[in-house]
Amino acid sequence: MTYFTLDLDSIELSDEQFFQLCANNKDYRFERNAKGDLIIMPPTGGETGNKNARLTARLVTWTDEDGTGIAFDSSTCFKLPNGANRSPDASWIPLEKWNTLTTEQKQKFSPICPDFVVELRSKTDSLKSLQEKMQEYIANGTRLAWLIDPLTKKVEIYRTGKEVEILDCPMTLSGEDVLPNFTLNLSKIWS
């Protein structure tokens, strides 16, 4: 994706103002980095949208069967501990962590970092920007993160306290100890 970043040095948006900006402009996807810069992200194309839907559907199905957490789609924005507002393509949070939030926190941009995130690279995404985003998730509390790149058929796996692992054209990914017994088949992602 081509991102547009607006430097808001002269304009500071409170969390409520940022929430209202997003709510009033539902046709756009916004994020904010830790400095408060507004990032406007265009919608995905058909291929990427289909692949995102497959990822999310598989995660939601596993989550419903497992019962230990909550899954989220790409339209969900989280307020990370560093102050950034991020919307991973798919994410998961354990119930015990989710249940610490108030009802209001759950209804807005929840001040919580998912334990698991997935970012799916599209043709217009900068690999470097996505890699930086993945490092940001890990630095803010994500335990397992997958950067899936259908363009190169590579997956970068990010884990707390470990070096990034790069896999060439894996056919499946494991949720490891974060999502026990979760397996993602990548055959439809690569095709």
N, C-alpha and C positions, 0 to 999 in steps of 0.2 A: 504494500500500500504506500502511496505517497502521502506523507503526513504534512500538515501545515501546523507550525508552531507559532503561537502568538506570544510575544514577550509582554507580560502584563506588569512591568515594573511600576508603571504609573497608575495601574488599576489593580487593586487587590480584591479578589473575590473571597468572601467567606464561604464556608462549607455549604451553608444554606443558599447563598447566591449561586454557587456552582451547581447545586442540585436543581435549582429553579431554571437556570440556563439550559441544562440538559432536558428538564421536563417540558420546557417551552419550545424546544427544537428537536422533537422526536425523530426527525428525518436524518439527524446527524449523530455521530458517535463522538463523544468528547472524552479525553483523558487529561490529567494534569500531571506534570512531573513534580519531583520533590521541590523544585524552585518555584512552583506555582505557574509555570508556563502552560498555556492552554494548547492542547493538541487536538486538531480536528481530523478525524479519520473517515475516509469515504466508505460507503458500503462495499461489500465484497461482490465479486462477479458470481455467476452461476456455478462454475466448477468449485470454487472455494466454498461457497455457501453450502453446496451439497456435501462436501467433505467435512465441513464444520458440523453440519447436522448429523452426519454419521457418527462423528466423535462424541458429540453430546448425547445422542440417543444411546450409544453403548454405555457411556458413563452413568446416565440416568437409570438405565435398566439394572446395571450392577448395583448402584446405590439403593434402589428399591429392594432388591433381593438381599443385600447385605444388611441394611438397616442401621448402620453405625454413623451415617453422615448425611450431608445435603449436597447435591450437585447443582451447578449453576451453568447457564449458557453465556454466550458472548455479549449479551446485552447487560450483564450484571457488572456494576462498578463497585470496587472496594476502596476504602480509604486505608492505605498502608501506614504502618507506624512512622515511616519517614515523611509522611504528609502527601505523598503522591496518590492520585486517584487512577486506578488501573482496571481494565476490563479484559481479563484473559479470555481466549476463545472457549475454554471449558475449565471448570475448576470444581474443587471439592473441599468441604470443611467437616471435621468430625462433629457429631451432634453435641458432645459435651462442651466443645468450644463455641459452637453456634448458640447454644442455650445460655451462655453467659451474657449475651447481648440483650438489650431492652427491646421491646416491641418497636419503638421508634427507630432504633438503630438498625433493626432488621428491614424496616420499610424504606429506608433511605440508602445512602451509600455506606454500607456497614463498615465500621472501623475495625477491620480484621483482615488478616492476611490468610488466604487459603493455604491449606497444607499441601495441596496438589494443584498444579496448573498445566494447561496445554496451550501452546501457541502454534498455529498452523500458518506457515509462510505462504503468501500469495505472490503472484508475479510482480506486484508493485511494492511489496515489502522490502525494506532495507534489512539485509541479514544482520548487519552490525547493530542496528537499532533494536532488533528483536533479541539479539544476544545480550545487549545491555539491559533490556527489560527482564530477561530471565535472571541475570545476576541480581537485579533489584529485588525480584521476588524472593530469591534465596536469602539475600541480606536482610529481608524483612520478615522471615519466618517460614517461607515455603520449604517443605521437606523434600519434595520430588517435583521436578518440572521437565516437561518434554517440549522441545522445539522441533516440530516435524516440518521438514522441507521437501515437499513433493517435486520441486524443481530439480533437486540433486539426488532425491531419494535417500536422504540422510536424516538421521535423528540425533539431536544433541540431548543428552540426559544430564540434568543438573540435580545435584544432591547436596544437602547440608554438609559442609566440611570436607567435600571431596572435589577432585578435579572433574571437569566436564568430560563425559564419555561420548564419543562420536561413533555411531553405528552406520554402516553402509547397507542400505536397502534391507533392513530387518523386516521379516514378515509378521512378527508380533512384538508387542511390548508388554512388560509385566509391571503391575502396580507395586511390586515388591512388598515391603512391610508397611508401606503407607496405605495402600489399597490391596489388602491380601486377597488373593484369588481373582484379581481383576486382570484380564488380558485383552489387549486391543489388537485385533486383526487389521493389518495395514494394507491388505490386498486391494481394497476399494480406494484407498488413499493414493496408492501408487498408480492406479489405472486411470 
